[in-house]
Amino acid sequence: MNLMSAEEGREYIVKSIETDDEELDAFLFSLGCYAGEPITVVSRLKKMCTVSIKDGRYSIDNQLAEAIILE
């Protein structure tokens, strides 16, 4: 299941990041989004969703959300 399928308000654990872009991997890592870390979808709009990772909230687009695989 990817982040786009996640239920709002429920905490999930990141299983993996499926992307071939090293810069994108590094960006997500800098946010604290990597395997084993908890993530929560706070809200979802048409083209993006807001997630809570560690102590921060971030808006990410749907393409990026599809690359985040959850347990």
Helices and strands as residue ranges (DSSP letters): G 3-5, E 11-17, H 22-31, E 38-44, E 48-53, E 56-61, H 62-67, E 68-70
